[in-house]
Amino acid sequence: MPNWPTTGTEGYALDPRLSESAARDMQGKDLAKSFRAFRQKGGGHIRGELTRFLAAQYQGGDAKLAALIEKEVQPRTREIWTPNAANFLSRVSGPYLSQIWRELLDLAEDAPSATAFDKLKKSEKAAQLESLFSDATTREALGVTEEQASRIANWLPEGMS
C-alpha cells in the first residue's frame, strides 16, 4: 500500500502524475498518437515519467532495497509534506512536541521560551509548532536564524525520510 495520508491531505501535496487518476485520464484518447507524442519528448522525459509511475506503484521491500532507493532517489519529503496539527502534531505526545520546539529553536530545557512552551496545552503546542513550520511571520517574530530556518524547513519525524 502506498505511503500517503489516510485522514486527509492537509499539508500534503502529491504530484498529480503519481495519482491513480492520472492513468484514467487516457480513457477515450488516441493512444497511438499519445504514445508517439510521449516518445518525441525525449529520453529524459520518458525516464522521468517511468520513474514517477514506478514510484507510485512501489509498495516496499527489504531494508537493503529501501536504503539503495533512498540513496539513488534522495527523497525530499518536505517538498510535499509539512507537519501540521491535522497530519502529525496532534497525534504525538505533549512532551515530544516540547522536544521538537527546543530542537528546532536550539533551546535549552530551562530557557524561558522552552518552559513557557512546556506549560501550554497539547493543542496549543501543536498550533504553535504548525505556525512555526508554515508561517514566515511567526519565524520572523521569534527571531529564527538562518540555521534554525533550515532546520525547520528540513525537519522530519524520526524514521521518516
DSSP file with accessible surface (Angstrom, degrees, kcal/mol):
  #  RESIDUE AA STRUCTURE BP1 BP2  ACC     N-H-->O    O-->H-N    N-H-->O    O-->H-N    TCO  KAPPA ALPHA  PHI   PSI    X-CA   Y-CA   Z-CA
    1    1 A M              0   0  166      0, 0.0    56,-0.0     0, 0.0    57,-0.0   0.000 360.0 360.0 360.0 128.9    0.0    0.0    0.0
    2    2 A P        -     0   0   30      0, 0.0     2,-1.2     0, 0.0    57,-0.1  -0.184 360.0-113.2 -59.9 154.5    1.5    3.4   -1.0
    3    3 A N        +     0   0  154      3,-0.0     3,-0.0     2,-0.0    56,-0.0  -0.723  66.8 119.8 -96.4  88.3    2.5    5.7    1.9
    4    4 A W        -     0   0   82     -2,-1.2     5,-0.1    10,-0.0     8,-0.0  -0.953  69.5 -66.8-142.5 165.7    0.2    8.7    1.7
    5    5 A P        -     0   0   40      0, 0.0     3,-0.1     0, 0.0    82,-0.0  -0.143  32.6-172.3 -57.5 142.6   -2.3   10.2    4.2
    6    6 A T  S    S+     0   0  114      1,-0.1     3,-0.1    -3,-0.0    -3,-0.0   0.464  82.7  52.1-107.7  -7.6   -5.4    8.3    5.1
    7    7 A T  S    S-     0   0   91      1,-0.5     2,-0.2     3,-0.1     3,-0.1  -0.003 124.0 -54.9-118.5  26.9   -7.1   11.0    7.0
    8    8 A G        -     0   0   44      1,-0.1    -1,-0.5    -3,-0.1     0, 0.0  -0.533  48.1-101.3 121.0 170.3   -7.0   13.9    4.5
    9    9 A T    >   +     0   0   97     -2,-0.2     3,-2.4    -3,-0.1    -1,-0.1   0.212  59.8 141.8-117.9  16.4   -4.4   15.7    2.6
   10   10 A E  T 3  S+     0   0  111      1,-0.3    74,-0.1    -3,-0.1     3,-0.1  -0.372  82.0  12.0 -60.6 126.2   -3.9   18.9    4.6
   11   11 A G  T 3  S+     0   0   30      1,-0.2    71,-2.6    -2,-0.1     2,-0.4   0.579 111.8 101.5  83.3   7.8   -0.2   19.7    4.5
   12   12 A Y  B <   -A   81   0A  38     -3,-2.4     2,-0.4    69,-0.2    69,-0.2  -0.990  45.6-176.4-131.7 129.3    0.4   17.1    1.7
   13   13 A A        -     0   0   64     67,-3.1     2,-0.2    -2,-0.4    68,-0.1  -0.760  10.8-165.3-128.9  85.9    0.9   17.9   -2.0
   14   14 A L        -     0   0   51     -2,-0.4     5,-0.1     1,-0.1    -2,-0.0  -0.506  34.0-107.6 -69.9 133.8    1.2   14.7   -4.1
   15   15 A D    >   -     0   0   45     -2,-0.2     3,-2.8     1,-0.2     4,-0.4  -0.480  28.8-134.0 -58.2 121.6    2.5   15.3   -7.6
   16   16 A P  G >  S+     0   0   94      0, 0.0     3,-1.3     0, 0.0     6,-0.3   0.779 101.8  68.7 -58.0 -21.8   -0.7   14.7   -9.6
   17   17 A R  G 3  S+     0   0  113      1,-0.3    39,-0.1     5,-0.1    -2,-0.1   0.670  95.5  56.5 -71.1 -12.3    1.3   12.5  -12.0
   18   18 A L  G <  S+     0   0   36     -3,-2.8    -1,-0.3     4,-0.1     2,-0.1   0.527  86.5 102.1 -94.3  -5.4    1.6    9.9   -9.2
   19   19 A S  S X  S-     0   0   32     -3,-1.3     3,-1.1    -4,-0.4     4,-0.5  -0.392  79.4-123.3 -80.3 156.9   -2.1    9.5   -8.6
   20   20 A E  T >> S+     0   0  123      1,-0.2     4,-0.9     2,-0.2     3,-0.8   0.805 109.3  66.1 -66.0 -27.4   -4.1    6.6   -9.9
   21   21 A S  H 3> S+     0   0   52      1,-0.2     4,-1.2     2,-0.2    -1,-0.2   0.749  84.5  73.7 -69.6 -19.1   -6.4    9.0  -11.7
   22   22 A A  H <4 S+     0   0   32     -3,-1.1     3,-0.4    -6,-0.3    -1,-0.2   0.903  96.6  48.8 -60.3 -39.4   -3.5   10.0  -14.0
   23   23 A A  H X4 S+     0   0   71     -3,-0.8     3,-1.4    -4,-0.5    -1,-0.2   0.884 106.4  56.4 -68.3 -36.1   -3.9    6.7  -15.8
   24   24 A R  H >< S+     0   0  145     -4,-0.9     3,-1.8     1,-0.3    -1,-0.2   0.745  88.8  76.4 -68.1 -21.5   -7.6    7.1  -16.2
   25   25 A D  T 3< S+     0   0  105     -4,-1.2    -1,-0.3    -3,-0.4    -2,-0.2   0.638  83.9  66.8 -65.4 -11.4   -7.1   10.4  -17.9
   26   26 A M  T X  S+     0   0   69     -3,-1.4     3,-2.0    -4,-0.2    -1,-0.3   0.571  71.3 121.7 -85.8  -8.4   -6.2    8.4  -21.1
   27   27 A Q  T <  S+     0   0  160     -3,-1.8     3,-0.1     1,-0.3    -3,-0.0  -0.295  81.5   9.6 -57.2 130.4   -9.7    7.0  -21.5
   28   28 A G  T 3  S+     0   0   88      1,-0.3    -1,-0.3     0, 0.0     2,-0.2   0.484 101.3 121.7  81.6   0.8  -11.1    7.9  -24.9
   29   29 A K  S <  S-     0   0  116     -3,-2.0     2,-1.2     1,-0.1    -1,-0.3  -0.591  78.0-100.0 -93.7 160.6   -7.9    9.3  -26.3
   30   30 A D     >  -     0   0   94     -2,-0.2     4,-2.5     1,-0.2     5,-0.2  -0.676  39.8-168.0 -75.7  99.7   -6.0    8.1  -29.4
   31   31 A L  H  > S+     0   0  107     -2,-1.2     4,-2.6     1,-0.2    -1,-0.2   0.863  81.2  53.4 -65.7 -37.3   -3.4    6.1  -27.5
   32   32 A A  H  > S+     0   0   52      2,-0.2     4,-2.4     1,-0.2    -1,-0.2   0.935 111.8  45.8 -64.2 -43.7   -1.1    5.6  -30.5
   33   33 A K  H  > S+     0   0  133      1,-0.2     4,-2.3     2,-0.2    -2,-0.2   0.924 113.4  49.8 -64.1 -43.4   -1.0    9.3  -31.1
   34   34 A S  H  X S+     0   0   38     -4,-2.5     4,-2.4     1,-0.2    -1,-0.2   0.897 110.2  50.7 -62.5 -40.1   -0.4   10.0  -27.4
   35   35 A F  H  X S+     0   0  116     -4,-2.6     4,-2.6     2,-0.2    -2,-0.2   0.916 109.3  50.1 -66.3 -41.1    2.4    7.4  -27.3
   36   36 A R  H  X S+     0   0  142     -4,-2.4     4,-1.8     1,-0.2    -2,-0.2   0.933 112.0  48.1 -62.1 -42.4    4.1    9.0  -30.4
   37   37 A A  H  X S+     0   0   46     -4,-2.3     4,-0.6     1,-0.2    -2,-0.2   0.906 110.5  52.3 -64.1 -39.8    3.9   12.4  -28.7
   38   38 A F  H >< S+     0   0   55     -4,-2.4     3,-1.3     1,-0.2    -2,-0.2   0.941 109.5  48.4 -60.6 -47.3    5.3   10.9  -25.5
   39   39 A R  H >< S+     0   0  157     -4,-2.6     3,-1.5     1,-0.3    -1,-0.2   0.840 103.1  62.2 -66.1 -30.6    8.3    9.4  -27.3
   40   40 A Q  H 3< S+     0   0  166     -4,-1.8    -1,-0.3     1,-0.3    -2,-0.2   0.688  87.1  74.3 -70.3 -14.3    9.0   12.7  -29.1
   41   41 A K  T << S-     0   0  133     -3,-1.3     4,-0.5    -4,-0.6    -1,-0.3   0.562 106.0-118.1 -76.9  -8.6    9.7   14.4  -25.7
   42   42 A G    <>  -     0   0   30     -3,-1.5     4,-2.3    -4,-0.2    -1,-0.2  -0.004  26.7 -66.8  96.7 164.6   13.0   12.6  -25.4
   43   43 A G  H  > S+     0   0   35      1,-0.2     4,-2.9     2,-0.2     5,-0.2   0.839 125.0  54.8 -60.5 -40.5   14.7   10.1  -23.2
   44   44 A G  H  > S+     0   0   49      2,-0.2     4,-2.2     1,-0.2    -1,-0.2   0.929 111.3  44.7 -62.3 -44.6   15.0   12.3  -20.2
   45   45 A H  H  > S+     0   0   61     -4,-0.5     4,-2.6     2,-0.2     5,-0.2   0.930 113.7  50.4 -64.4 -44.7   11.3   12.9  -20.1
   46   46 A I  H  X S+     0   0   36     -4,-2.3     4,-2.7     1,-0.2     5,-0.2   0.944 111.6  47.4 -60.8 -47.5   10.4    9.3  -20.7
   47   47 A R  H  X S+     0   0  163     -4,-2.9     4,-2.6     1,-0.2    -1,-0.2   0.909 111.8  51.6 -61.2 -41.1   12.7    8.1  -17.9
   48   48 A G  H  X S+     0   0   19     -4,-2.2     4,-2.4    -5,-0.2    -1,-0.2   0.923 111.6  45.7 -62.2 -43.6   11.2   10.7  -15.6
   49   49 A E  H  X S+     0   0   45     -4,-2.6     4,-2.4     2,-0.2    -2,-0.2   0.906 113.5  48.9 -68.2 -40.6    7.7    9.6  -16.3
   50   50 A L  H  X S+     0   0   95     -4,-2.7     4,-2.7    -5,-0.2    -2,-0.2   0.910 111.3  50.6 -65.3 -38.9    8.5    5.9  -16.0
   51   51 A T  H  X S+     0   0   87     -4,-2.6     4,-2.8    -5,-0.2    -2,-0.2   0.926 110.1  49.6 -63.5 -44.2   10.3    6.7  -12.7
   52   52 A R  H  X S+     0   0   65     -4,-2.4     4,-2.1     2,-0.2    -2,-0.2   0.918 111.3  49.6 -61.1 -42.2    7.2    8.6  -11.4
   53   53 A F  H  X S+     0   0  115     -4,-2.4     4,-1.4     2,-0.2    -2,-0.2   0.948 112.5  46.6 -62.6 -46.3    5.0    5.7  -12.4
   54   54 A L  H  X S+     0   0  117     -4,-2.7     4,-1.5     1,-0.2     3,-0.3   0.907 110.0  54.0 -63.3 -39.1    7.2    3.1  -10.6
   55   55 A A  H  < S+     0   0   59     -4,-2.8    -1,-0.2     1,-0.2     3,-0.2   0.898 106.7  52.0 -61.7 -38.3    7.4    5.3   -7.5
   56   56 A A  H  < S+     0   0   12     -4,-2.1    -1,-0.2     1,-0.2    -2,-0.2   0.816 114.1  43.6 -67.9 -28.0    3.6    5.5   -7.4
   57   57 A Q  H  < S+     0   0   93     -4,-1.4    -1,-0.2    -3,-0.3    -2,-0.2   0.652  84.3 118.0 -90.8 -16.0    3.4    1.7   -7.6
   58   58 A Y     <  +     0   0   90     -4,-1.5     3,-0.1    -3,-0.2    -3,-0.0  -0.267  33.1 173.6 -59.3 129.6    6.2    1.0   -5.1
   59   59 A Q        -     0   0  132      1,-0.4     2,-0.3   -57,-0.1    -1,-0.1   0.152  48.4 -78.8-127.6  18.8    5.0   -0.9   -2.1
   60   60 A G        -     0   0   37      2,-0.0    -1,-0.4     5,-0.0     2,-0.3  -0.778  40.4-171.4 125.3-164.9    8.0   -1.8   -0.1
   61   61 A G        -     0   0   60     -2,-0.3     2,-0.1    -3,-0.1    -3,-0.0  -0.942  45.7 -46.4 156.5-170.3   10.9   -4.2    0.1
   62   62 A D     >  -     0   0  100     -2,-0.3     4,-2.4     1,-0.1     5,-0.2  -0.275  59.2 -97.4 -85.3 176.2   13.6   -5.1    2.5
   63   63 A A  H  > S+     0   0   83      1,-0.2     4,-2.5     2,-0.2     5,-0.2   0.863 121.8  54.6 -63.3 -36.4   15.9   -2.6    4.3
   64   64 A K  H  > S+     0   0  173      2,-0.2     4,-2.2     1,-0.2    -1,-0.2   0.922 110.4  45.4 -65.1 -43.3   18.7   -3.0    1.8
   65   65 A L  H  > S+     0   0   68      2,-0.2     4,-2.9     1,-0.2     5,-0.2   0.929 112.4  51.3 -65.3 -42.8   16.4   -2.2   -1.1
   66   66 A A  H  X S+     0   0   42     -4,-2.4     4,-2.7     1,-0.2    -2,-0.2   0.916 110.8  48.7 -60.5 -42.0   14.9    0.8    0.8
   67   67 A A  H  X S+     0   0   61     -4,-2.5     4,-2.4     2,-0.2    -1,-0.2   0.910 112.0  49.0 -65.0 -41.3   18.5    2.1    1.5
   68   68 A L  H  X S+     0   0   95     -4,-2.2     4,-2.5     2,-0.2     5,-0.2   0.943 113.0  46.5 -63.3 -46.1   19.5    1.7   -2.1
   69   69 A I  H  X S+     0   0   57     -4,-2.9     4,-3.3     1,-0.2     5,-0.4   0.929 112.1  50.6 -63.9 -43.2   16.4    3.5   -3.4
   70   70 A E  H  X S+     0   0   90     -4,-2.7     4,-2.4    -5,-0.2    -1,-0.2   0.918 111.4  48.7 -60.8 -42.2   16.8    6.3   -0.8
   71   71 A K  H  < S+     0   0  154     -4,-2.4    -1,-0.2    -5,-0.2    -2,-0.2   0.926 118.0  40.1 -63.9 -42.7   20.5    6.8   -1.8
   72   72 A E  H  < S+     0   0  138     -4,-2.5    -2,-0.2    -5,-0.2    -1,-0.2   0.909 124.8  35.1 -72.6 -44.1   19.6    6.9   -5.5
   73   73 A V  H  < S-     0   0   87     -4,-3.3    -3,-0.2    -5,-0.2    -2,-0.2   0.805  83.8-154.8 -84.4 -30.6   16.4    9.0   -5.3
   74   74 A Q     <  -     0   0  131     -4,-2.4    -3,-0.1    -5,-0.4    -4,-0.1   0.982  23.2-141.0  49.0  67.9   17.4   11.3   -2.4
   75   75 A P        -     0   0   57      0, 0.0     2,-0.4     0, 0.0     3,-0.1  -0.221  16.2-157.2 -61.5 147.3   13.8   11.9   -1.4
   76   76 A R    >   +     0   0  149      1,-0.1     3,-2.1    85,-0.1     4,-0.4  -0.695  17.4 174.0-123.5  73.8   12.8   15.4   -0.3
   77   77 A T  G >> S+     0   0   24     -2,-0.4     3,-2.1     1,-0.3     4,-1.5   0.842  72.5  63.1 -53.6 -39.9    9.7   14.6    1.8
   78   78 A R  G 34 S+     0   0   36      1,-0.3    -1,-0.3     2,-0.2    77,-0.1   0.679  89.0  70.4 -67.7 -11.5    9.3   18.2    3.0
   79   79 A E  G <4 S+     0   0  135     -3,-2.1    -1,-0.3     1,-0.2    -2,-0.2   0.766 116.7  22.4 -71.5 -22.6    8.7   19.3   -0.6
   80   80 A I  T <4 S+     0   0   67     -3,-2.1   -67,-3.1    -4,-0.4     2,-0.4   0.484 125.1  49.8-119.5  -8.4    5.3   17.5   -0.5
   81   81 A W  B  <  -A   12   0A  20     -4,-1.5   -69,-0.2   -69,-0.2    -1,-0.2  -0.994  51.5-176.9-139.6 132.0    4.6   17.3    3.2
   82   82 A T        -     0   0   43    -71,-2.6     5,-0.2    -2,-0.4     2,-0.1  -0.996  34.5-116.0-123.7 127.7    4.6   19.9    6.0
   83   83 A P        +     0   0    0      0, 0.0     2,-0.3     0, 0.0    50,-0.1  -0.395  47.3 158.2 -62.6 134.0    3.8   18.8    9.6
   84   84 A N     >> -     0   0   10    -74,-0.1     5,-2.3    -2,-0.1     4,-1.8  -0.887  55.7 -90.3-144.4 179.3    0.7   20.3   11.0
   85   85 A A  T  4>S+     0   0   28     -2,-0.3     5,-1.7     4,-0.2     6,-0.2   0.916 121.7  47.2 -61.8 -43.2   -1.8   19.6   13.7
   86   86 A A  T  45S+     0   0   43      1,-0.2    -1,-0.2     3,-0.1   -75,-0.1   0.895 119.8  34.7 -68.7 -40.2   -4.1   17.5   11.5
   87   87 A N  T  45S-     0   0   25     -5,-0.2    -1,-0.2   -77,-0.1    -2,-0.2   0.594 139.4 -21.8 -97.9  -8.7   -1.5   15.3    9.9
   88   88 A F  T ><5S+     0   0   30     -4,-1.8     3,-2.0    -3,-0.1     4,-0.3   0.361 114.6  69.9-158.1 -54.3    1.0   14.8   12.7
   89   89 A L  G > <S+     0   0    0     -5,-2.3     3,-0.9     1,-0.3    -4,-0.2   0.810 101.2  50.5 -61.4 -33.1    1.3   17.2   15.6
   90   90 A S  G 3 <S+     0   0   60     -5,-1.7    -1,-0.3    -6,-0.4    -5,-0.1   0.599 105.3  61.3 -78.7  -7.3   -2.0   16.3   17.3
   91   91 A R  G <  S+     0   0  139     -3,-2.0     2,-0.3    -6,-0.2    -1,-0.2   0.405  96.0  66.9 -98.9  -2.2   -1.0   12.6   17.1
   92   92 A V  S <  S-     0   0   28     -3,-0.9    -4,-0.0    -4,-0.3     5,-0.0  -0.750  91.3 -85.0-116.5 169.2    2.1   12.8   19.2
   93   93 A S     >  -     0   0   64     -2,-0.3     4,-2.0     1,-0.1     5,-0.1  -0.277  30.5-118.4 -74.2 157.0    2.6   13.5   22.9
   94   94 A G  H  > S+     0   0   12      1,-0.2     4,-2.3     2,-0.2     5,-0.2   0.904 114.6  53.3 -58.3 -45.7    2.9   16.9   24.5
   95   95 A P  H  > S+     0   0   96      0, 0.0     4,-2.2     0, 0.0    -1,-0.2   0.889 107.4  52.1 -60.4 -35.6    6.5   16.2   25.8
   96   96 A Y  H  > S+     0   0   55      2,-0.2     4,-2.5     1,-0.2    -2,-0.2   0.907 107.4  52.3 -66.6 -38.6    7.5   15.2   22.2
   97   97 A L  H  X S+     0   0    0     -4,-2.0     4,-2.4     1,-0.2    -1,-0.2   0.914 109.1  50.3 -62.3 -40.1    6.1   18.5   20.9
   98   98 A S  H  X S+     0   0    3     -4,-2.3     4,-2.5     1,-0.2    -1,-0.2   0.903 108.9  51.9 -63.8 -40.4    8.2   20.3   23.5
   99   99 A Q  H  X S+     0   0   92     -4,-2.2     4,-2.7     1,-0.2    -2,-0.2   0.920 109.6  48.9 -62.0 -42.6   11.3   18.4   22.4
  100  100 A I  H  X S+     0   0    0     -4,-2.5     4,-3.0     2,-0.2     5,-0.3   0.932 110.0  52.2 -61.9 -45.9   10.6   19.4   18.8
  101  101 A W  H  X S+     0   0   11     -4,-2.4     4,-2.0     1,-0.2    -2,-0.2   0.938 113.2  43.5 -56.2 -49.2   10.2   23.0   19.8
  102  102 A R  H  X>S+     0   0   45     -4,-2.5     5,-2.3     1,-0.2     4,-0.7   0.919 114.6  50.2 -64.5 -42.5   13.5   23.0   21.7
  103  103 A E  H ><5S+     0   0   85     -4,-2.7     3,-0.6    -5,-0.2    -2,-0.2   0.933 113.0  45.0 -62.1 -46.7   15.3   21.1   18.9
  104  104 A L  H 3<5S+     0   0    0     -4,-3.0    48,-0.2     1,-0.2    -1,-0.2   0.866 121.3  37.9 -67.6 -37.0   14.1   23.4   16.1
  105  105 A L  H 3<5S-     0   0   14     -4,-2.0    -1,-0.2    -5,-0.3    -2,-0.2   0.330 107.1-120.3-100.5   6.9   14.9   26.6   18.0
  106  106 A D  T <<5 +     0   0  106     -4,-0.7     2,-0.4    -3,-0.6    -3,-0.2   0.929  56.1 161.5  59.2  49.4   18.1   25.5   19.7
  107  107 A L      < -     0   0   44     -5,-2.3    -1,-0.2    -6,-0.1     2,-0.1  -0.825  39.9-128.0-107.7 141.9   16.7   26.0   23.2
  108  108 A A    >   -     0   0   57     -2,-0.4     3,-1.8     1,-0.1     6,-0.2  -0.455  34.2-109.5 -74.6 155.9   17.9   24.5   26.5
  109  109 A E  T 3  S+     0   0  140      1,-0.3    -1,-0.1    -2,-0.1    -2,-0.0   0.827 119.4  47.0 -57.9 -31.6   15.2   22.8   28.6
  110  110 A D  T 3  S+     0   0  133      4,-0.1    -1,-0.3     5,-0.1    -2,-0.0   0.360  80.8 124.5 -96.7   9.3   15.3   25.7   31.1
  111  111 A A  S <> S-     0   0   19     -3,-1.8     4,-2.7     1,-0.1     3,-0.5  -0.411  71.4-120.5 -65.3 140.8   15.2   28.5   28.5
  112  112 A P  H  > S+     0   0  110      0, 0.0     4,-2.4     0, 0.0     5,-0.2   0.885 113.2  48.4 -53.2 -42.2   12.3   30.8   29.3
  113  113 A S  H  > S+     0   0   59      1,-0.2     4,-1.8     2,-0.2     5,-0.1   0.840 112.3  50.4 -70.4 -28.1   10.6   30.2   25.9
  114  114 A A  H  > S+     0   0    0     -3,-0.5     4,-2.4    -6,-0.2    -1,-0.2   0.926 112.3  45.4 -72.7 -43.3   11.0   26.5   26.3
  115  115 A T  H  X S+     0   0   50     -4,-2.7     4,-1.2     2,-0.2    -2,-0.2   0.884 112.8  51.4 -69.2 -34.7    9.5   26.4   29.8
  116  116 A A  H  < S+     0   0   54     -4,-2.4     4,-0.5    -5,-0.3     3,-0.4   0.917 111.0  48.5 -65.1 -41.2    6.6   28.7   28.6
  117  117 A F  H >< S+     0   0    5     -4,-1.8     3,-1.5     1,-0.2    -2,-0.2   0.908 105.9  58.1 -64.1 -41.6    6.0   26.3   25.7
  118  118 A D  H 3< S+     0   0   58     -4,-2.4    -1,-0.2     1,-0.3    -2,-0.2   0.815 101.7  56.2 -57.2 -32.5    6.1   23.3   28.1
  119  119 A K  T 3< S+     0   0  177     -4,-1.2    -1,-0.3    -3,-0.4    -2,-0.2   0.602  87.3 101.6 -80.1 -11.3    3.2   24.9   30.1
  120  120 A L  S <  S-     0   0   52     -3,-1.5     2,-0.1    -4,-0.5    -3,-0.0  -0.319  82.6-101.8 -70.6 156.0    0.9   25.1   27.1
  121  121 A K     >  -     0   0  146      1,-0.1     4,-2.5     4,-0.0     3,-0.4  -0.390  37.7-107.4 -68.3 156.4   -1.9   22.6   26.4
  122  122 A K  H  > S+     0   0   86      1,-0.2     4,-2.7     2,-0.2     5,-0.2   0.907 121.0  52.0 -55.7 -43.1   -1.1   20.0   23.8
  123  123 A S  H  > S+     0   0   88      1,-0.2     4,-2.1     2,-0.2    -1,-0.2   0.874 110.0  49.6 -64.0 -34.5   -3.4   21.6   21.3
  124  124 A E  H  > S+     0   0   87     -3,-0.4     4,-2.6     2,-0.2    -1,-0.2   0.891 109.9  50.9 -70.6 -38.9   -1.7   25.0   21.8
  125  125 A K  H  X S+     0   0   16     -4,-2.5     4,-2.7     2,-0.2     5,-0.2   0.931 110.4  49.4 -61.7 -45.4    1.7   23.4   21.4
  126  126 A A  H  X S+     0   0    2     -4,-2.7     4,-2.7     1,-0.2    -2,-0.2   0.916 111.7  48.8 -60.6 -41.7    0.5   21.8   18.1
  127  127 A A  H  X S+     0   0   57     -4,-2.1     4,-2.3     2,-0.2    -1,-0.2   0.908 111.4  49.4 -65.3 -41.5   -0.8   25.1   16.9
  128  128 A Q  H  X S+     0   0   84     -4,-2.6     4,-2.2     2,-0.2    -2,-0.2   0.920 113.9  45.5 -63.3 -44.4    2.4   26.9   17.8
  129  129 A L  H  X S+     0   0    0     -4,-2.7     4,-2.7     2,-0.2     5,-0.2   0.903 110.1  54.0 -67.2 -40.1    4.5   24.3   16.0
  130  130 A E  H  X S+     0   0   56     -4,-2.7     4,-2.1    -5,-0.2     5,-0.2   0.934 110.3  47.7 -58.0 -43.4    2.2   24.3   13.0
  131  131 A S  H  X S+     0   0   35     -4,-2.3     4,-2.5     1,-0.2     8,-0.3   0.908 109.9  52.6 -64.2 -40.1    2.7   28.1   12.8
  132  132 A L  H  < S+     0   0    0     -4,-2.2    -2,-0.2     1,-0.2    -1,-0.2   0.917 113.6  44.0 -61.7 -42.0    6.5   27.7   13.1
  133  133 A F  H  < S+     0   0   11     -4,-2.7    -1,-0.2     1,-0.2    -2,-0.2   0.833 128.3  24.7 -71.7 -32.4    6.5   25.2   10.2
  134  134 A S  H  < S+     0   0   75     -4,-2.1     2,-0.6    -5,-0.2    -2,-0.2   0.541 105.5  72.6-116.9  -6.0    4.2   27.1    7.9
  135  135 A D     X  -     0   0   60     -4,-2.5     4,-1.8    -5,-0.2     3,-0.3  -0.916  47.6-167.5-124.8 112.2    4.3   30.8    8.7
  136  136 A A  H  > S+     0   0   59     -2,-0.6     4,-2.6     1,-0.2     5,-0.2   0.837  92.1  60.1 -61.8 -33.0    7.2   33.1    7.9
  137  137 A T  H  > S+     0   0   96      2,-0.2     4,-2.6     1,-0.2    -1,-0.2   0.904 104.2  49.8 -63.5 -40.3    5.8   35.8   10.1
  138  138 A T  H  > S+     0   0   26     -3,-0.3     4,-1.9    -7,-0.3    -1,-0.2   0.937 111.3  48.3 -62.5 -46.8    5.9   33.5   13.1
  139  139 A R  H  <>S+     0   0   60     -4,-1.8     5,-2.5    -8,-0.3     4,-0.4   0.911 112.3  49.3 -62.1 -39.5    9.5   32.6   12.4
  140  140 A E  H ><5S+     0   0  158     -4,-2.6     3,-1.4     1,-0.2    -1,-0.2   0.932 109.2  51.7 -64.8 -43.5   10.4   36.3   12.0
  141  141 A A  H 3<5S+     0   0   88     -4,-2.6    -1,-0.2     1,-0.3    -2,-0.2   0.833 110.3  49.7 -63.6 -31.0    8.7   37.2   15.3
  142  142 A L  T 3<5S-     0   0   79     -4,-1.9    -1,-0.3    -5,-0.2    -2,-0.2   0.493 112.9-120.4 -85.6  -3.4   10.7   34.5   17.1
  143  143 A G  T < 5 -     0   0   52     -3,-1.4    -3,-0.2    -4,-0.4    -2,-0.1   0.864  39.4-168.6  67.8  36.9   13.9   35.8   15.6
  144  144 A V      < -     0   0   27     -5,-2.5    -1,-0.2    -6,-0.1     2,-0.1  -0.362  12.1-135.6 -62.8 130.5   14.6   32.5   13.8
  145  145 A T     >  -     0   0   72     -2,-0.1     4,-2.9     1,-0.1     5,-0.2  -0.321  24.5-103.4 -79.5 170.5   18.2   32.4   12.5
  146  146 A E  H  > S+     0   0  182      2,-0.2     4,-2.3     1,-0.2     5,-0.2   0.905 123.9  50.6 -60.5 -42.1   19.1   31.1    9.0
  147  147 A E  H  > S+     0   0  128      2,-0.2     4,-2.1     1,-0.2    -1,-0.2   0.919 112.3  46.1 -63.4 -43.6   20.4   27.8   10.6
  148  148 A Q  H  > S+     0   0   27      2,-0.2     4,-2.8     1,-0.2    -2,-0.2   0.909 110.2  54.1 -66.0 -40.4   17.2   27.4   12.6
  149  149 A A  H  X S+     0   0   38     -4,-2.9     4,-2.6     1,-0.2    -2,-0.2   0.901 109.1  48.8 -60.4 -40.3   15.1   28.2    9.4
  150  150 A S  H  X S+     0   0   64     -4,-2.3     4,-1.5     2,-0.2    -1,-0.2   0.916 110.7  50.4 -64.6 -42.5   17.0   25.4    7.6
  151  151 A R  H  X S+     0   0   59     -4,-2.1     4,-1.0     2,-0.2    -2,-0.2   0.917 112.6  47.1 -61.1 -42.8   16.4   23.0   10.4
  152  152 A I  H >< S+     0   0    3     -4,-2.8     3,-0.6     1,-0.2    -2,-0.2   0.930 111.3  50.9 -64.9 -44.8   12.6   23.9   10.4
  153  153 A A  H 3< S+     0   0   52     -4,-2.6    -1,-0.2     1,-0.2    -2,-0.2   0.767 119.8  35.7 -65.3 -26.1   12.4   23.5    6.6
  154  154 A N  H 3< S+     0   0  107     -4,-1.5    -1,-0.2    -5,-0.2    -2,-0.2   0.447  85.5 127.1-108.5  -1.7   14.1   20.1    6.7
  155  155 A W    <<  +     0   0   15     -4,-1.0    -3,-0.0    -3,-0.6    -4,-0.0  -0.295  28.5 170.4 -65.8 136.2   12.7   18.6    9.9
  156  156 A L        -     0   0   40      4,-0.1     3,-0.1   -74,-0.1     4,-0.1  -0.986  40.0 -95.6-137.7 151.0   11.1   15.2    9.7
  157  157 A P    >   -     0   0   14      0, 0.0     3,-2.0     0, 0.0     0, 0.0  -0.304  60.6 -80.2 -60.7 151.7    9.9   12.8   12.4
  158  158 A E  T 3  S+     0   0  189      1,-0.3     3,-0.1     3,-0.0     0, 0.0  -0.234 119.0  22.1 -54.2 135.6   12.4   10.1   13.3
  159  159 A G  T 3  S+     0   0   87      1,-0.3     2,-0.4    -3,-0.1    -1,-0.3   0.418  99.2 108.5  86.9  -2.9   12.4    7.3   10.8
  160  160 A M    <         0   0   69     -3,-2.0    -1,-0.3    -4,-0.1    -4,-0.1  -0.902 360.0 360.0-108.4 134.4   10.8    9.3    8.0
  161  161 A S              0   0   54     -2,-0.4   -85,-0.1    -3,-0.1    -3,-0.0  -0.748 360.0 360.0-125.2 360.0   12.9   10.3    5.0
